[in-house]
Amino acid sequence: MKKILLFVLVILTSGIAEAQQKHIFSLGKNDFLLDGKPFQIISGEMHPARIPKMYWRHRIQMAKAMGCNTIAAYIFWNYHEQEKGVFDFKTENRDIAEFIRICKEEGMWVLLRPGPYVCAEWDFGGLPPYLLTIPDIKLRCMDPRYMAEVTRFVGVLSEQVKGLQCTNGGPIIMVQVENEYGSYANDREYVNALKELWVKNGINVPFYTADGPTAFMLEAGGVDGAAIGLDSGSSDADFEQAAKQNPNVPSFSSESYPGWLTHWKEKWQKPGNEGIVKDVTYLLEHKKSFNLYVVHGGTNFGFNAGANAFTPTQFQPDVTSYDYDAPVNERGEPTSKYYALRNLIAKYVKYKIPNVPKPTLVTEVAAFDMKPVNTIWNELPAAVKSPQPVPMEALGQYYGFILYRTKLVGRKSGTLTITEPHDYALVLLNGKLVDTIYRDGGKWTVKIPPSDVKDPQLDILVENMGHINFAQYMIDRKGITDRVTLEGMTLTNWEIYKLPMDDQFITKLKTNDTKSFHDGTFFKGKFDLTTVADTYLDLSNFKKGVIWVNGHNLGRYWNTGPQFHLYCPANWLQKGENNVTVFDLHDTAANTIKGVKTLE
């Protein structure tokens, strides 16, 4: 018996020692070094915020079974600090430390990408929209007001992750400073100050940057002593550019792209397998480290999808799905691209690649009825009075919808111009829809018809479709951002109604059909499940809006396409009755939804 107890004690002690084993990850001149030996990073990126927590381990295992030895993860600041000063690292899929611990348990290293700015097709590039309450805020530079918030964020996040560095027995081997900064600005003091902030807060693993493989981007975005990431690196010329920038640190492909992002009104972006197989073949043959952006994309649940803009009047909002045509699709299934990369990587690595995990459950749901039960015009909160329109951020609102209302005095018909509508607006006169305005393209005028009402009521209901997340137009406040004119006359004396459409509001929404339904209708329906499993809800019968299941916001839909099916993960479903709420800007008649198994 004593021998058995001693044997058990030895096993337990060795297990604890292994779990707590510390490592040194360092930068050689040409190679990354793990405990002094060359180490090739073969990373797959995924974002905890875009993946239901119940599937974190499965998605990490999928990356490992494709041949990856590392997971790269963005941290979205605004996902963890939705209200200024209130941080959340526990609810839903916000437990970053737990995600990193699962990586460790699965034998994976971690590249941490904490921002503070990350881009990632995520709302405002991960920055908290409360920054936009400061009228003349400057982002991603040494503006002291911006840096004060960044300093606070770095301090709070460091407490979550510093104990998980490889120097403390965790899996984090490198931390990225900012993101693609050379594509944005050239404040060298700023990027170096960020690095020092992390060091001051206990981050002692090496740092890296990520920039396009051009001389000006690498110079503007580089950080003293940091490894050089290339977005992407796939040729001798790319890596030669990195060596010119700093020949004394290793470089790697920090974002190699198996897929690409998709905006509303586009076709699904599907780059195919050939390009990424060619790139990865080059990287493997030359023993270059790399990170696949992304190995698994997931979903922009809620109001978290961002947008692009490359001119003052352009606006390209991202679809809700972040499938990205990645090797592991939105629902966690392997694609042909997955197997092509798995077979390729297996030819070059010495470690054993595990079997592909079993797929998670998926189900279809029979068509169920959705009936109109209420309208936004019945649910208006108390108004905020303002001489002229102000953007939603000025009122402490960052997501959802906002309504502007005034009486027409003097000018009562003619050309109405909204400067500028961010992002999609319904213009109503005396409760009847006149027209819609979409921000993209700069056509922000409608014709207001004559009315026999003495002081006609003008309503402008505006949808926030996601803060711009990349390039120079990121100062992107929502709602009406300047003024409204009618035949050149500035309209004044507005009532403004905040409509963030948070989950609590939807849960408490009651039936109220005392008025006729029009433009901004709530629908309710339900379906039963005997087995809880993932599904996609088909919104092709609706026009434009948002859908909630059991109080959880699945995201935006729009009949312009390409996305008509919205992913509903099993963790938001239950056996028996499941309740569905839809807010549609244009539909008013009863309709149906069905559950399907695929994104397309």
C-alpha positions as CSV (number, residue, x, y, z in Angstrom):
1,M,0.0,0.0,0.0
2,K,2.8,2.4,0.9
3,K,4.4,1.7,-2.5
4,I,1.1,2.5,-4.3
5,L,0.7,5.7,-2.4
6,L,4.3,6.7,-3.1
7,F,3.8,6.0,-6.8
8,V,0.6,8.1,-6.9
9,L,2.4,10.9,-5.1
10,V,5.3,10.8,-7.6
11,I,2.8,11.0,-10.5
12,L,0.9,13.9,-8.9
13,T,4.1,15.8,-8.1
14,S,5.5,15.3,-11.6
15,G,2.1,16.5,-13.1
16,I,2.2,19.7,-11.0
17,A,5.8,20.3,-11.9
18,E,5.0,19.9,-15.6
19,A,2.0,22.2,-15.3
20,Q,4.2,24.9,-13.6
21,Q,7.3,24.4,-15.8
22,K,8.7,27.7,-16.8
23,H,10.2,28.4,-20.2
24,I,12.3,31.1,-21.8
25,F,11.2,32.4,-25.2
26,S,13.7,34.7,-26.8
27,L,14.6,36.4,-30.1
28,G,17.7,35.2,-31.9
29,K,19.1,37.1,-34.8
30,N,17.2,35.0,-37.3
31,D,15.3,32.5,-35.3
32,F,12.8,32.4,-32.4
33,L,14.3,30.5,-29.5
34,L,12.4,28.4,-27.0
35,D,14.7,27.5,-24.1
36,G,17.6,28.3,-26.3
37,K,16.6,26.1,-29.3
38,P,15.2,27.3,-32.6
39,F,11.4,27.1,-32.6
40,Q,9.1,27.5,-35.6
41,I,5.8,29.1,-34.8
42,I,3.0,27.5,-36.8
43,S,0.0,29.5,-35.5
44,G,-3.7,29.6,-36.1
45,E,-5.6,32.7,-35.1
46,M,-9.0,32.7,-33.4
47,H,-10.8,35.2,-31.2
48,P,-12.4,34.2,-27.9
49,A,-15.1,36.9,-28.2
50,R,-16.3,35.4,-31.5
51,I,-16.6,31.8,-30.3
52,P,-19.0,30.5,-27.7
53,K,-17.1,29.6,-24.6
54,M,-18.4,26.0,-24.7
55,Y,-16.6,25.6,-28.0
56,W,-13.2,27.2,-27.1
57,R,-11.5,23.8,-26.5
58,H,-13.0,22.2,-29.6
59,R,-11.8,25.1,-31.8
60,I,-8.3,25.0,-30.3
61,Q,-8.2,21.2,-30.8
62,M,-9.2,21.8,-34.4
63,A,-6.3,24.1,-34.9
64,K,-3.9,21.6,-33.3
65,A,-5.3,18.8,-35.5
66,M,-4.5,20.9,-38.6
67,G,-0.9,21.0,-37.5
68,C,-0.7,24.3,-35.5
69,N,1.5,24.5,-32.4
70,T,0.3,28.0,-31.4
71,I,-2.9,30.0,-31.1
72,A,-2.9,33.7,-31.8
73,A,-5.7,35.7,-30.1
74,Y,-6.9,39.3,-30.4
75,I,-8.3,40.9,-27.2
76,F,-11.1,43.4,-27.9
77,W,-10.9,46.2,-25.4
78,N,-14.4,47.4,-26.0
79,Y,-15.8,43.9,-25.4
80,H,-14.4,43.9,-21.9
81,E,-15.1,47.6,-21.0
82,Q,-18.5,48.3,-22.5
83,E,-19.1,51.0,-19.9
84,K,-16.2,53.3,-18.9
85,G,-14.4,52.0,-15.8
86,V,-16.4,48.7,-15.6
87,F,-14.4,45.7,-16.8
88,D,-15.8,42.2,-17.4
89,F,-13.5,39.2,-17.7
90,K,-16.0,36.6,-16.6
91,T,-19.4,36.6,-18.3
92,E,-20.2,34.7,-21.5
93,N,-17.0,34.3,-23.6
94,R,-15.0,37.1,-21.9
95,D,-12.8,34.9,-19.6
96,I,-9.5,35.5,-21.4
97,A,-7.4,33.8,-18.7
98,E,-9.5,30.7,-19.1
99,F,-9.1,30.6,-22.9
100,I,-5.3,30.9,-22.4
101,R,-5.3,28.1,-19.8
102,I,-7.2,25.9,-22.2
103,C,-4.5,26.5,-24.8
104,K,-2.0,25.4,-22.3
105,E,-4.0,22.3,-21.4
106,E,-4.1,21.4,-25.1
107,G,-0.4,21.8,-25.5
108,M,-0.5,25.0,-27.5
109,W,1.6,28.2,-27.2
110,V,-0.1,31.6,-27.4
111,L,0.6,34.8,-29.3
112,L,-1.3,37.5,-27.5
113,R,-2.6,40.4,-29.5
114,P,-4.0,42.8,-27.0
115,G,-4.1,46.1,-29.0
116,P,-5.2,48.5,-27.6
117,Y,-6.3,48.8,-31.3
118,V,-6.7,45.6,-33.2
119,C,-8.8,46.3,-36.4
120,A,-10.1,42.7,-36.9
121,E,-13.3,43.8,-38.6
122,W,-14.6,44.4,-35.1
123,D,-16.6,47.5,-34.0
124,F,-14.2,50.5,-33.8
125,G,-11.2,48.1,-34.1
126,G,-11.6,47.1,-30.5
127,L,-11.4,50.6,-29.1
128,P,-14.2,51.6,-26.6
129,P,-16.6,54.0,-28.3
130,Y,-16.8,56.1,-25.1
131,L,-13.6,57.7,-26.4
132,L,-15.8,59.4,-28.9
133,T,-17.6,61.4,-26.2
134,I,-14.5,63.6,-26.2
135,P,-15.2,66.0,-29.2
136,D,-11.6,66.5,-30.4
137,I,-10.1,63.1,-29.3
138,K,-7.1,61.9,-31.3
139,L,-6.6,58.1,-31.5
140,R,-3.6,55.9,-31.6
141,C,-1.1,58.7,-30.7
142,M,0.2,60.5,-27.6
143,D,-3.0,62.5,-27.1
144,P,-2.9,62.5,-23.2
145,R,-6.7,61.8,-22.9
146,Y,-6.4,58.7,-25.1
147,M,-3.2,57.6,-23.4
148,A,-4.9,57.9,-20.0
149,E,-7.5,55.4,-21.0
150,V,-4.9,53.1,-22.7
151,T,-2.8,53.1,-19.6
152,R,-5.8,52.0,-17.5
153,F,-6.7,49.3,-19.9
154,V,-3.1,47.9,-20.1
155,G,-2.9,47.8,-16.3
156,V,-6.2,45.9,-16.0
157,L,-5.5,43.4,-18.8
158,S,-2.0,42.8,-17.6
159,E,-3.4,41.5,-14.3
160,Q,-5.4,38.9,-16.2
161,V,-2.6,37.6,-18.4
162,K,0.9,38.3,-16.8
163,G,0.7,35.1,-14.7
164,L,0.1,33.1,-17.9
165,Q,3.4,34.0,-19.6
166,C,5.8,31.2,-20.4
167,T,8.2,32.7,-17.9
168,N,5.5,31.9,-15.2
169,G,4.6,28.5,-16.6
170,G,1.9,29.6,-18.9
171,P,1.7,29.4,-22.7
172,I,2.1,33.1,-23.8
173,I,5.4,33.4,-25.7
174,M,5.0,36.8,-27.4
175,V,2.8,39.9,-27.1
176,Q,2.1,42.2,-30.0
177,V,2.4,46.0,-29.7
178,E,-0.5,47.8,-31.4
179,N,-1.6,46.5,-34.8
180,E,-0.5,47.4,-38.3
181,Y,0.4,50.9,-37.0
182,G,2.5,51.7,-40.1
183,S,-0.8,51.6,-42.1
184,Y,-2.2,54.4,-39.9
185,A,0.4,56.8,-38.5
186,N,4.0,57.4,-37.6
187,D,4.1,58.4,-33.9
188,R,7.2,56.5,-32.9
189,E,6.9,57.8,-29.3
190,Y,3.5,56.2,-29.1
191,V,4.4,52.7,-30.1
192,N,7.5,52.6,-27.9
193,A,5.5,54.0,-25.0
194,L,3.0,51.2,-25.4
195,K,5.8,48.6,-25.2
196,E,7.1,50.3,-22.0
197,L,3.5,50.3,-20.5
198,W,3.3,46.5,-20.9
199,V,6.8,46.1,-19.4
200,K,5.9,48.3,-16.5
201,N,2.8,46.1,-15.9
202,G,4.8,42.9,-15.7
203,I,4.9,41.6,-19.3
204,N,8.4,40.1,-19.7
205,V,8.1,37.9,-22.8
206,P,9.3,39.3,-26.2
207,F,7.2,41.7,-28.2
208,Y,6.4,41.8,-31.9
209,T,4.7,44.2,-34.3
210,A,2.6,43.4,-37.4
211,D,2.8,45.6,-40.6
212,G,2.7,45.3,-44.3
213,P,6.0,44.3,-45.9
214,T,6.8,47.7,-47.2
215,A,9.6,50.0,-46.0
216,F,7.4,52.9,-44.9
217,M,5.0,50.7,-43.0
218,L,7.8,48.8,-41.2
219,E,9.6,52.0,-40.3
220,A,6.5,53.8,-39.0
221,G,5.1,50.7,-37.1
222,G,8.4,49.2,-35.8
223,V,9.2,49.0,-32.1
224,D,12.7,49.0,-30.7
225,G,13.8,45.4,-30.0
226,A,10.6,43.8,-31.1
227,A,10.3,40.9,-33.6
228,I,8.9,42.0,-37.0
229,G,5.6,40.5,-38.2
230,L,4.7,40.8,-41.8
231,D,1.1,41.0,-42.9
232,S,1.7,39.0,-44.9
233,G,5.1,37.5,-45.6
234,S,5.3,35.0,-48.5
235,S,8.4,35.7,-50.5
236,D,12.1,36.4,-50.2
237,A,11.4,40.1,-51.0
238,D,9.0,40.4,-48.0
239,F,11.5,39.0,-45.6
240,E,14.3,41.1,-47.1
241,Q,12.3,44.2,-46.3
242,A,12.1,43.1,-42.6
243,A,15.9,42.5,-42.5
244,K,16.5,46.0,-43.9
245,Q,14.3,47.5,-41.1
246,N,16.1,45.5,-38.3
247,P,18.6,42.7,-39.2
248,N,19.1,41.8,-35.6
249,V,15.6,40.3,-34.8
250,P,13.6,37.5,-36.4
251,S,10.7,38.2,-38.7
252,F,7.7,36.0,-39.5
253,S,4.4,36.1,-41.4
254,S,2.2,37.5,-38.7
255,E,-0.9,37.3,-40.9
256,S,-1.1,34.7,-43.7
257,Y,-4.6,34.8,-45.2
258,P,-6.5,31.6,-45.9
259,G,-9.6,33.6,-46.5
260,W,-10.9,37.2,-46.4
261,L,-13.6,39.4,-45.0
262,T,-17.0,40.1,-46.5
263,H,-19.1,43.3,-46.5
264,W,-22.9,43.7,-47.0
265,K,-23.9,43.9,-50.7
266,E,-20.8,41.9,-51.8
267,K,-20.5,38.3,-52.8
268,W,-19.0,36.0,-50.2
269,Q,-15.2,36.3,-50.4
270,K,-13.8,32.8,-51.2
271,P,-10.1,33.0,-52.2
272,G,-9.9,29.2,-52.6
273,N,-7.1,26.9,-51.5
274,E,-4.3,27.5,-54.1
275,G,-3.0,30.8,-52.8
276,I,-2.7,29.9,-49.1
277,V,-1.2,26.5,-50.0
278,K,1.4,28.2,-52.1
279,D,2.2,30.8,-49.3
280,V,2.5,28.2,-46.6
281,T,4.6,25.9,-48.7
282,Y,7.1,28.8,-49.1
283,L,7.1,29.4,-45.3
284,L,7.5,25.8,-44.4
285,E,10.3,25.2,-46.9
286,H,12.2,28.2,-45.7
287,K,11.5,27.4,-42.0
288,K,9.7,30.6,-41.5
289,S,7.3,31.1,-38.6
290,F,3.8,32.1,-39.5
291,N,0.3,32.8,-38.2
292,L,-2.8,31.9,-40.2
293,Y,-5.3,34.8,-40.1
294,V,-7.7,33.2,-39.3
295,V,-7.8,29.5,-38.8
296,H,-11.3,29.9,-37.5
297,G,-13.3,33.1,-37.7
298,G,-16.5,32.7,-35.7
299,T,-19.2,35.3,-35.5
300,N,-19.7,39.0,-34.9
301,F,-22.6,38.5,-32.5
302,G,-24.7,41.4,-31.4
303,F,-23.7,44.8,-32.7
304,N,-20.0,43.9,-32.8
305,A,-19.3,43.9,-36.6
306,G,-17.2,46.8,-37.8
307,A,-16.9,48.6,-41.1
308,N,-14.4,49.9,-43.6
309,A,-14.1,53.3,-45.2
310,F,-11.4,54.6,-47.5
311,T,-13.0,57.9,-48.6
312,P,-15.0,60.5,-46.6
313,T,-18.3,59.2,-48.2
314,Q,-17.6,55.5,-48.3
315,F,-19.0,53.0,-45.8
316,Q,-18.6,49.3,-46.0
317,P,-20.2,47.5,-43.1
318,D,-19.1,43.9,-42.3
319,V,-21.6,41.0,-42.3
320,T,-22.5,39.3,-39.1
321,S,-20.7,36.1,-39.9
322,Y,-16.9,36.0,-39.5
323,D,-16.6,32.7,-41.4
324,Y,-13.9,34.4,-43.4
325,D,-13.7,31.3,-45.7
326,A,-11.3,30.0,-43.0
327,P,-10.1,26.4,-42.8
328,V,-12.4,25.8,-39.8
329,N,-15.8,27.3,-40.8
330,E,-18.0,29.5,-38.7
331,R,-19.7,26.5,-37.0
332,G,-16.4,24.7,-36.3
333,E,-16.4,22.2,-39.2
334,P,-13.2,21.4,-41.3
335,T,-13.3,22.5,-44.9
336,S,-11.3,21.4,-47.9
337,K,-8.9,24.2,-47.1
338,Y,-8.4,22.6,-43.7
339,Y,-7.4,19.3,-45.1
340,A,-5.2,20.8,-47.7
341,L,-3.2,22.7,-45.0
342,R,-3.2,19.7,-42.6
343,N,-1.7,17.4,-45.3
344,L,0.9,20.1,-46.2
345,I,2.0,20.9,-42.6
346,A,2.2,17.1,-41.8
347,K,5.0,16.8,-44.5
348,Y,7.2,19.3,-42.7
349,V,6.7,19.0,-38.9
350,K,8.3,16.4,-36.7
351,Y,5.6,16.2,-34.1
352,K,2.6,14.0,-34.4
353,I,-0.6,15.8,-35.6
354,P,-3.6,14.5,-33.7
355,N,-6.8,13.2,-35.2
356,V,-9.5,15.7,-36.2
357,P,-12.0,16.1,-33.4
358,K,-15.5,14.9,-33.8
359,P,-17.9,17.5,-35.2
360,T,-20.3,19.3,-32.9
361,L,-24.1,18.8,-33.2
362,V,-26.2,20.7,-35.7
363,T,-29.9,20.6,-36.3
364,E,-32.6,22.0,-38.6
365,V,-35.7,23.7,-37.2
366,A,-39.0,23.5,-38.9
367,A,-40.5,26.8,-40.2
368,F,-42.2,28.7,-37.4
369,D,-44.4,31.8,-37.4
370,M,-43.2,35.2,-36.6
371,K,-46.1,37.7,-35.8
372,P,-45.9,41.4,-35.4
373,V,-46.4,42.3,-31.7
374,N,-45.2,45.8,-31.2
375,T,-43.5,48.8,-32.9
376,I,-40.7,51.1,-31.9
377,W,-43.1,54.0,-31.9
378,N,-44.9,52.5,-28.8
379,E,-41.6,52.0,-26.9
380,L,-39.9,55.4,-27.1
381,P,-38.1,56.4,-23.9
382,A,-38.1,59.9,-22.4
383,A,-36.7,62.4,-25.0
384,V,-33.5,64.4,-24.7
385,K,-34.1,67.9,-26.0
386,S,-31.4,69.5,-28.1
387,P,-31.2,72.6,-30.3
388,Q,-29.6,70.6,-33.0
389,P,-29.0,66.8,-33.5
390,V,-26.0,65.3,-31.7
391,P,-24.5,61.9,-32.3
392,M,-25.4,59.0,-30.1
393,E,-22.0,58.9,-28.4
394,A,-22.6,62.5,-27.0
395,L,-25.6,61.0,-25.1
396,G,-23.6,58.0,-23.8
397,Q,-25.0,55.5,-26.3
398,Y,-22.7,53.4,-28.4
399,Y,-24.8,50.8,-30.2
400,G,-28.2,50.2,-31.7
401,F,-30.6,52.9,-33.0
402,I,-31.5,56.5,-32.3
403,L,-34.5,58.6,-33.2
404,Y,-34.5,62.4,-34.0
405,R,-37.8,64.3,-34.0
406,T,-38.7,67.9,-34.8
407,K,-41.6,70.0,-36.1
408,L,-41.3,71.7,-39.4
409,V,-41.6,75.5,-39.0
410,G,-41.1,77.9,-41.9
411,R,-39.9,75.5,-44.5
412,K,-42.3,72.5,-44.7
413,S,-41.4,70.7,-47.9
414,G,-38.6,70.4,-50.4
415,T,-35.1,69.0,-50.4
416,L,-34.1,67.6,-47.0
417,T,-30.3,67.0,-46.4
418,I,-28.8,65.1,-43.5
419,T,-25.2,65.9,-42.8
420,E,-24.0,63.2,-42.1
421,P,-26.2,60.2,-41.5
422,H,-24.3,57.3,-39.8
423,D,-25.3,54.9,-41.1
424,Y,-28.8,54.0,-42.3
425,A,-31.8,56.3,-41.8
426,L,-35.5,56.2,-42.3
427,V,-37.1,59.6,-42.9
428,L,-40.8,59.8,-41.9
429,L,-43.3,62.7,-42.2
430,N,-46.3,62.6,-39.9
431,G,-45.6,58.9,-39.2
432,K,-45.4,57.9,-42.9
433,L,-42.1,56.7,-44.5
434,V,-40.8,59.2,-47.1
435,D,-37.6,57.5,-48.0
436,T,-34.4,55.9,-46.7
437,I,-30.9,57.2,-46.7
438,Y,-27.8,55.0,-46.7
439,R,-24.5,56.6,-45.7
440,D,-22.4,55.0,-48.5
441,G,-21.9,57.2,-51.5
442,G,-22.8,60.6,-50.0
443,K,-26.3,60.8,-51.4
444,W,-27.9,62.2,-48.2
445,T,-31.0,64.0,-49.6
446,V,-34.7,63.2,-49.9
447,K,-37.7,65.1,-51.1
448,I,-40.2,66.0,-48.4
449,P,-43.7,66.3,-49.9
450,P,-46.2,69.1,-49.0
451,S,-48.4,68.3,-46.0
452,D,-51.8,69.7,-44.9
453,V,-50.6,69.5,-41.3
454,K,-49.8,73.0,-39.8
455,D,-46.5,71.9,-38.2
456,P,-45.6,68.6,-39.8
457,Q,-43.6,66.1,-37.6
458,L,-40.3,65.0,-39.0
459,D,-38.8,61.7,-37.7
460,I,-35.4,60.4,-38.6
461,L,-34.7,56.9,-37.3
462,V,-31.0,56.0,-37.6
463,E,-29.3,52.6,-37.4
464,N,-25.7,52.3,-36.2
465,M,-24.2,49.6,-38.5
466,G,-20.8,49.4,-36.8
467,H,-18.0,51.9,-36.1
468,I,-15.3,52.1,-38.7
469,N,-12.4,49.8,-37.7
470,F,-9.5,50.7,-40.0
471,A,-7.6,53.6,-41.6
472,Q,-8.0,57.3,-41.3
473,Y,-11.8,57.7,-40.9
474,M,-12.0,55.9,-37.6
475,I,-13.5,59.0,-35.8
476,D,-16.9,57.7,-36.6
477,R,-19.7,58.9,-34.5
478,K,-23.2,57.5,-35.1
479,G,-26.6,58.9,-35.7
480,I,-26.8,62.4,-37.2
481,T,-23.3,63.9,-36.9
482,D,-23.8,67.5,-37.9
483,R,-27.2,69.0,-38.9
484,V,-30.4,68.6,-41.0
485,T,-31.4,71.3,-43.5
486,L,-34.7,71.7,-45.5
487,E,-34.1,73.8,-48.6
488,G,-31.0,75.2,-46.9
489,M,-32.8,76.1,-43.6
490,T,-31.2,74.5,-40.6
491,L,-33.8,72.6,-38.6
492,T,-33.7,73.1,-34.8
493,N,-35.5,72.2,-31.6
494,W,-35.1,68.4,-31.7
495,E,-36.2,65.6,-29.4
496,I,-33.8,62.7,-29.4
497,Y,-34.7,59.2,-28.3
498,K,-32.0,56.7,-27.3
499,L,-32.7,53.2,-28.6
500,P,-29.7,51.0,-27.8
501,M,-31.8,47.8,-28.1
502,D,-29.9,46.0,-25.4
503,D,-30.8,42.4,-24.4
504,Q,-32.6,43.6,-21.3
505,F,-34.9,45.8,-23.3
506,I,-35.7,42.9,-25.7
507,T,-36.4,40.5,-22.8
508,K,-38.9,43.0,-21.2
509,L,-40.6,43.9,-24.5
510,K,-44.4,43.4,-24.3
511,T,-47.1,43.0,-26.9
512,N,-48.7,46.3,-27.8
513,D,-50.7,46.4,-31.0
514,T,-52.9,49.3,-30.2
515,K,-51.5,51.3,-33.2
516,S,-51.0,50.2,-36.8
517,F,-47.6,48.7,-37.6
518,H,-45.2,50.6,-39.7
519,D,-41.4,51.0,-40.2
520,G,-39.7,49.5,-37.1
521,T,-41.8,46.5,-36.1
522,F,-41.1,43.9,-33.5
523,F,-42.0,40.3,-34.3
524,K,-42.2,37.4,-31.9
525,G,-42.3,33.6,-32.4
526,K,-41.0,30.4,-30.9
527,F,-39.9,26.9,-31.7
528,D,-39.4,23.7,-29.8
529,L,-36.3,21.5,-29.5
530,T,-35.9,17.9,-28.3
531,T,-32.1,18.0,-28.8
532,V,-30.1,21.1,-28.2
533,A,-27.7,21.7,-31.1
534,D,-26.3,24.5,-33.3
535,T,-28.5,25.9,-36.0
536,Y,-28.6,28.7,-38.5
537,L,-31.8,30.8,-38.6
538,D,-32.9,31.7,-42.2
539,L,-33.9,35.4,-42.3
540,S,-34.5,35.5,-46.1
541,N,-38.2,36.3,-45.6
542,F,-37.3,39.6,-43.7
543,K,-35.8,42.8,-44.9
544,K,-33.4,44.6,-42.5
545,G,-32.9,44.4,-38.8
546,V,-31.7,42.4,-35.8
547,I,-32.7,39.0,-34.3
548,W,-32.6,37.8,-30.7
549,V,-33.0,34.2,-29.5
550,N,-33.9,33.7,-25.9
551,G,-32.7,37.2,-25.3
552,H,-29.4,36.8,-27.0
553,N,-28.5,39.1,-30.0
554,L,-27.4,36.9,-33.0
555,G,-26.6,40.0,-35.0
556,R,-27.7,42.1,-38.0
557,Y,-29.4,40.8,-41.2
558,W,-30.1,42.6,-44.4
559,N,-31.8,41.3,-47.6
560,T,-29.1,42.9,-49.8
561,G,-27.1,39.8,-48.9
562,P,-24.9,37.9,-49.1
563,Q,-25.8,36.6,-45.6
564,F,-29.3,35.4,-45.0
565,H,-28.5,32.6,-42.4
566,L,-27.4,33.7,-38.9
567,Y,-25.6,31.3,-36.7
568,C,-27.3,30.4,-33.4
569,P,-25.0,28.4,-31.1
570,A,-26.3,25.6,-28.9
571,N,-25.4,27.4,-25.7
572,W,-28.2,30.0,-26.4
573,L,-30.8,27.3,-27.0
574,Q,-32.7,25.0,-24.6
575,K,-34.8,21.9,-24.7
576,G,-38.4,22.7,-25.2
577,E,-39.6,26.2,-26.0
578,N,-37.2,28.8,-27.5
579,N,-38.3,32.4,-28.0
580,V,-37.3,34.5,-31.0
581,T,-37.7,38.3,-31.3
582,V,-37.0,40.2,-34.6
583,F,-36.8,44.0,-35.0
584,D,-37.3,44.8,-38.7
585,L,-37.1,48.4,-40.1
586,H,-39.4,47.7,-43.0
587,D,-41.5,44.5,-42.7
588,T,-44.9,44.7,-41.0
589,A,-46.6,41.5,-42.1
590,A,-46.5,38.1,-40.3
591,N,-43.8,35.8,-41.7
592,T,-41.8,32.7,-41.0
593,I,-38.3,31.6,-40.1
594,K,-36.7,28.2,-40.3
595,G,-33.5,26.7,-39.0
596,V,-30.9,25.3,-41.4
597,K,-27.5,23.6,-41.0
598,T,-25.2,25.9,-43.0
599,L,-24.2,29.5,-43.6
600,E,-25.3,29.3,-47.3
